[in-house]
Amino acid sequence: MHRFDMHYLRGSVKYMSEAIAKSAGLLEAQAAVYTIEHIRRRHHLAPQDNWGNPQYDEAHLILCGLQSALGVAQKLGYMSGAEGHTVECSEGIPSLATTAKEYVDFLRSIGGAACEPIACRAAMLRSYEPFAPAITTLKNELALLENSDSHPAFLARGNVSAVYAISVGSRSYAVRVPEKDESRFKDIHDYMAAGILGKDIPHLEQIVATSYQDGVTVAELIPGKVLADLTVEEIRRITNGQLSDLVETFIAMNKRGITPDIGGANSMWCPEGGITLLDYASLGSEITRGYVAVGNTVGAIAALIPKIGRRVFEGRRTSPGVFQQELDVLYANLKLLERYETVVTGRFSDVDQSEILRSVNETRQSLQNMIGNYTDPRWVIQQYSRNQPSDPRTR
C-alpha cells in the first residue's frame, strides 16, 4: 500500500483531514480520471479537443502525484490557498487551482473506486509489476543502440512510439515505448483511455498493463501479418465473414466513442482470426464520451482497403515489373472493396448507409484511377524513370 496525503490538495479539514491509505495505482487512476474531467470542464474543452497542449500534461502530472517520479517537481511552484493548493505554472498556462472538496465531491459523484474508468485504470497499473523486469532489460538494451529498430525484438514504429515484443512466462506481449520521453505521460493517458473503452471488443488490441513511471503500455501480441504487407493471394483469402466481423467491431467502437486509426500498418490479419485493429483512440474521455455517426466510423474501412499489401513497393518502383506486381495488388483490393460493399449493403439506416456507400464510391474511384495509371505504359515509364537512382558519374 502507498500512504499518500495529497499534499497539493490539503486545506479542507472536513474533506481531507487525514492521510489516505490506498494503493499507488488506485490513487493515480482516481487522480487521472478527475483531471480528465476537471481540466475539460474548467477550460470548457469539447470531448474531441486535443490533449497536446503542455499545460494539460503538466496538470496530469501534478494531480497524479507523480512529480518526484517523473522529475517535474522542480519545474512547478506551489502556494497555499484558503480552499486548497493552487498550482503556479509557467507563464501562459491557465490557472489549475483545485480544492479538496472539488476532488472528493467529484469522486463521490461517479462512484469512487468502483467507477469503471477508475477500476480499469487501477487494474492496468496493478498488473504492470510482472512485466517490469523484462521491460527494464529491454530499455537498457535500447539505450545502447544508435538505431532502436535494429533490436531483435523490434516490431513496428508509429508516429509517437515504437513497439517491441517481450515474453513473460509462456506468453508473448507487445510493448509500446514512446519516442519522446517528455510526452510519455500524455501517450500513456491516450492509450489507457482508448484501451478502457475498447475493453473486450473482439478484433481490437487489448491493453493488459501500463506504467506512468516507465512510460509504457503492454498489450496482447496479435498473431498474423500486417495488412500493409499482405500478398495478392493473402488479400484474396480475406473472407466475407472476416469483413463482416470487422464491421461489427467498428459498430461496437462507435457505440463506445472510439475512433480507428486507419492504416495498413495498424492492423493485423491471420487466416484463422481475421483482421485485428492495433491503433484506436478515444473521441472524448471514459466518462465524457464523444460520438460520430456510425456511417462515418464503418465507412473508414473502405479507406483502409487501398493500403493493404502495398508497403512492400515503397521505394521500389524502379522497373515496369514492380509496377505490374503492384497493379495485381490494386486489382485484388478493388475486388475486396466490392465484397465489402456487399457485406455492408442493407445493414444500416438510410443516412448511415448513404455515408458508407459514399466512402465506398470514393475509394472505388481512387482505385480505378490508380489502375488506369498503372495500365498506361507511358505513365509507368515516366514514373519509374523518375525513381531511377542517379548515376554519380553524371553529377
ABEGO torsion letter per residue (X at the ends): XBBBAGAAABGBAAAAABBBBBBAAAAAAAAAAAAAAAAAAAAGBBAABBAABAAAAAAAAAAAGAAAAAGAAAABBBBBBAAEBBBBBBBGBBBABBBAAAAAAAAAAAGEAABAAAAAAAAAAAAAAAAAAAAAAAAAAAAABABAAABAABABBBAABBBBBBBBEABBBBBBBBABAAAAAAAAAAAAAAAAAABGBBGBBBBABBBAAAGBBBBBBBBEBBAAABBAAAAAABBAAAAAAAAAAAAAAAAAGBBBBBBAAABBBBAAAEBBBABBBBABBAABBBBBBAAAAAAAAAAAAAABGAAAABGABABAAAAAAAAAAAAAAAAAAAAAAAAABGABBAAAAAAAAAAAAAAAAAAAAAAAAAABAAAAAAAAAAABBBBAAAX
